[in-house]
Amino acid sequence: MKEMNLVCRIRKVKISRETRTNLAVHVYPNLLNRVFNALLPNTKWVIDLSELNVEHEKIFISAIVELFNRELIAVVLGARPSYELVEATIAMARPNGNSRK
């Protein structure tokens, strides 16, 4: 590597999935049990919160997918992975566009 002037970046140690689970206050039961197919529309929705690096900035995308036809129900972008970002995604997915208060 030295001959080719290559350097490596030292990355920060990531927390394992088990550690994150142990840090959680409440763990919900696994209702889907890894069955990601639905026989009828609007019976199974899943939400995903992902981090994207775009031009050296982090963008968080929260999306709800309907498992019957894999259609995106709602997508919201945010600067931080927060409860408000997920709540806005759920509000967008509701038929009337309002969240429960």
C-alpha positions as CSV (number, residue, x, y, z in Angstrom):
1,M,0.0,0.0,0.0
2,K,2.9,2.3,0.8
3,E,4.4,1.9,-2.7
4,M,1.1,2.8,-4.3
5,N,0.4,5.8,-1.9
6,L,-2.7,4.2,-0.6
7,V,-4.1,5.0,2.8
8,C,-7.0,3.6,4.7
9,R,-9.6,5.4,6.8
10,I,-10.0,4.1,10.3
11,R,-13.7,3.8,11.0
12,K,-15.4,4.2,14.3
13,V,-16.4,0.9,16.0
14,K,-20.1,0.2,15.4
15,I,-22.5,-1.0,18.1
16,S,-23.7,-4.5,17.4
17,R,-27.4,-5.3,17.0
18,E,-27.5,-7.2,20.3
19,T,-26.1,-4.2,22.1
20,R,-28.7,-1.9,20.6
21,T,-31.5,-4.4,21.5
22,N,-30.2,-4.5,25.1
23,L,-30.3,-0.7,25.3
24,A,-33.9,-0.5,24.2
25,V,-36.4,0.4,26.8
26,H,-39.2,-1.8,25.3
27,V,-38.9,-4.5,22.6
28,Y,-42.1,-5.2,20.7
29,P,-43.1,-8.7,19.8
30,N,-42.2,-10.0,16.4
31,L,-45.7,-10.0,14.8
32,L,-44.5,-10.7,11.2
33,N,-42.2,-13.6,12.1
34,R,-40.2,-12.9,8.9
35,V,-43.3,-13.4,6.7
36,F,-43.1,-10.3,4.5
37,N,-46.0,-11.2,2.2
38,A,-49.6,-10.2,2.6
39,L,-52.6,-11.9,1.2
40,L,-54.9,-8.8,1.3
41,P,-54.1,-5.1,0.7
42,N,-53.5,-2.9,3.8
43,T,-53.0,-5.8,6.2
44,K,-49.3,-5.4,6.7
45,W,-47.3,-2.2,6.5
46,V,-43.6,-1.9,7.5
47,I,-41.6,1.2,8.2
48,D,-37.9,1.7,7.5
49,L,-35.6,4.5,8.7
50,S,-32.4,4.7,6.6
51,E,-29.4,6.9,6.6
52,L,-28.0,8.2,3.3
53,N,-24.7,10.1,2.8
54,V,-25.2,12.7,0.1
55,E,-22.3,15.1,-0.6
56,H,-20.8,14.6,2.8
57,E,-24.1,15.3,4.6
58,K,-26.4,12.8,6.3
59,I,-30.0,12.6,5.2
60,F,-32.5,10.3,6.9
61,I,-35.4,8.8,4.9
62,S,-38.4,7.3,6.6
63,A,-40.6,5.2,4.4
64,I,-43.7,3.0,4.8
65,V,-44.1,0.1,2.5
66,E,-47.4,-1.9,2.0
67,L,-46.4,-5.6,1.8
68,F,-49.2,-6.7,-0.5
69,N,-47.8,-5.1,-3.6
70,R,-44.6,-3.5,-2.2
71,E,-46.0,0.0,-2.9
72,L,-44.5,3.0,-1.1
73,I,-47.3,4.5,1.0
74,A,-45.4,7.5,2.5
75,V,-41.8,8.9,2.3
76,V,-40.4,11.7,4.5
77,L,-36.9,13.1,4.5
78,G,-35.2,14.6,7.6
79,A,-31.9,15.9,9.0
80,R,-32.0,13.6,12.1
81,P,-33.5,10.2,12.9
82,S,-36.1,11.4,15.3
83,Y,-39.5,10.3,16.6
84,E,-41.0,13.3,14.8
85,L,-39.7,12.0,11.4
86,V,-41.4,8.7,12.0
87,E,-44.6,10.4,13.2
88,A,-44.7,12.6,10.1
89,T,-44.4,9.5,7.9
90,I,-47.2,7.8,9.7
91,A,-49.4,10.9,9.5
92,M,-48.7,11.1,5.7
93,A,-49.8,7.4,5.3
94,R,-53.1,7.8,7.1
95,P,-56.0,8.2,4.7
96,N,-57.0,11.6,6.2
97,G,-53.4,12.7,6.5
98,N,-53.7,13.4,10.3
99,S,-51.9,11.7,13.1
100,R,-53.7,10.5,16.2
101,K,-53.5,13.0,19.0
